[in-house]
Every structure is written in C-alpha cells, then in structure tokens.
Amino acid sequence: MNKRIFTSFLFAIFLLLNGCGVYNFTGGDVGTAKTFTVNYFQNYASQSPGSVFDPGLDREYTLSLQDLILNQTSLDLVSANGDLVYEGEIVEYRISPMSATAEQRAAQNRLSISVNVRFFNKTKEGAEFEKRFSFFFDYPATAQLASVRDEAHQVIFERINQDIFNESLADW
C-alpha cells in the first residue's frame, strides 16, 4: 500500500514539474526562435498633420521595445537577421486638448503616439503581420509637456510594446 502511495506521489510530482516547464508567466511563445532583431523605428510623426516633432523619440522607442522583449523572453538580441524581426515607424506624436473648463480653456491635454509595426517570424510560417498600435497619456493643461514627457513616454511605450508583444508572441 505504501509503495502505491509513494508511486502515485512521485507521478503527481513529475506531472507538476513537467507542467511548470511548459508554462511561463509572460505568455510568450517563441517557438524555435533563438534570436530577435528590432530595426530602428524612424520618426515620421512630424509629417502627419497636427503632429509635433520630438528629437530622440525614435531611439528611445526602439530601445524600449528591445528591452521589453529581452526582459520577457529568453531570446538573444542581434543587430541583423534575427529569427524574429520587428521593424516600423513612429507615425503619430500628437498633443490635443481633451476637456474644457467653464472659461472654455483646455483643462486637460492628451499626448497620443502611434507606431506602425511589421513583424516577421522566420521560424513559423504565417505569423507575420503589419499593424498600427496606439496609446495615449492625459495630463493637466497647466503642465508643460516637458514636465511630464518622461512619465508619458514610459506609460505609452509600455502599453504599445506590450500590445506588440502580445500580438507577435502571446498564444492566448
């Protein structure tokens, strides 16, 4: 009887440990991919009507996407020819008034950023896509963008990058 309980216990432990090896907390499924490349995201936002130019945005965004993928997968970053390739451009960087006061002045502004992304997976056919991802950050109209810029970029980049990650690697 003890031998049967011990065998059942070992079998249960084996199943538990085997199941943990398949699951990961990010939900990322890299398949057989070992490397990834994030090509430089050019800033074309100033070419769209109503957009403003933010120097350095392209570099800042590209690095933030690289960091997220490095932190949420076991993939290695390579400068070219990765198994997974992310490329695209920043197509919108716009500040717009969101709500008004009783005196008809802006009470709140919204910074919106949109990124067009092309994803290529050399290890899994049919996993490619091209899609636009956007998010925003609201801040008081009494504040200058320069005073909230870093926080706004962090919030917006985090959301856009997580959406890109989910679209490209999450099998939900």
N, C-alpha and C positions, 0 to 999 in steps of 0.2 A: 504494500500500500504506500509506504514512504517513497519507494522508488518511483511509483507512478506520479505522485505529487511533485517530486523533485524534477522528473522529466517534463511534466506539464509546466512547471515554473520556469525551467530553462527555455522551453519552447516559447513561452509568453515573453520572456526577456529578449530572445532572439527576434521575435516579431516586432517588439517595441523599438529595439535598436535599429533594425532594418528599416522601419518606417521613418525614423528620425533622419536617416541618411538621405532619404528622398526629398524630404520637406525642407524648405528654407523660409526664413521669416520675411524676405523681401518679395517672394512670389516670382522672382526672376528665373526664367528657364533659358539658359544659354545654350542648351543642347550640346553639340560637339565643338562649339566655338571656343577658342583659346585666347583670341586677341580681339581688340576693337580699335577703331580709329575715329576720332572726331575731327573732321576737317574744319578749318577756320570759318566761322559764321560771319560773313561780311555784313556790315550795317548799311542796308539800303533804305532805312526808315525815313531819312530826310528827303527821299524822292517821292514819298506819298503826301498828298495834300493834308495839311494840318499837323504833320509830324514835326518834331524838333530833333536836332542833332545832339547826341551825347558822345563826345570823344571817348574812346576806350571801351565803349559798351560791347563792341564785337569781341574783343579779347576777354573781357570779364565774363561774358556769357559763355564763350567757348570753354573756358577753364571750369566754369561751374558745371557744365554738362559732363565734362571729363571726370570731375571729382565725384559726381553722383554715381556714375557708372562704376568707377573704381571702388567706391565705398559699398555699393550694393551687389557687386558680383565678384567672382574670383578671376575675372578676365584681366589680361595684361594690356596696357595701353601701348600702341605702336604708332609711329608717325605716319605710316602709309601701309596700304594693303592689309588691313585687319580683316579678320573673319566677319566682323560686324562693322559697318561703316555708317556714320552719321554725318550728314552734310546739310547745308541750307543757308538761309539768310534771315536776318532780322528785318522784317518788312513794315513794322509799325512801332513807333515810340511817340505816343500822343498824350498830351495833357488837356483835359476838358473839364469844365465846371459841371458839378453833379447836382447840387441843390442850392437854392437861393434863400437869402434872408428876407425879412419883411421889407427891407430897403432895396430889394431887387439886386443885391450883390451876391456873388458866389459865397456860399458857406462852406463848401467842400469841393475839392478838386480830385480828379481821378487820373492816375498815370496808368496807361494801358500799353502793354508790349505784346507784339505778335511775332512769332517765329515760324517760318516755313521750313519744314524738315523733310529730307529724303533719307530713308533708311534702307540699307542693303544688307542682306544676310547671305553670305557665300556658302553657308553650311546647311541652309534649309530653304528649299525652293518655295516660292510663293509667299514668303514672309515680308517682302519688300512693300514699302508704302511711301507716299508723299502726302503730307498733311500739314495744315496750319494749326498751331497751338497758340492760345492767348490767355492772358490773365491780367489782373489789374490790382492797384493799390489806391485806396482812398485816403486822403489826408486833408487837414483843415486848410481852407483858403488863406488863412492868415499866415500859414507857414510857407516858406520858400522851398522849392523842390530840392535845392542843395542841402537843406537841413534834414530832409527825410529820404534822400536819394539812396543811401546805403541800405537802410531798412527796407525801402520799397523794392529795390533790386533783389535783395535776399528773398523776400516773400514771393515776388513774381517768378524769379528764376526757379525757386524750389518747386513751385506748383507746376510750371511749364515743364521742367525737367522730369518731374515725377510722372506727369501725363505722357511724356515721350517714352520714358522707361516702361510704363505700363503698356503702352501701345506696341512697343517693339519686343519686350521680353516677358511680360507677365501673361501667364496662361490661366486667366481667371474664368 
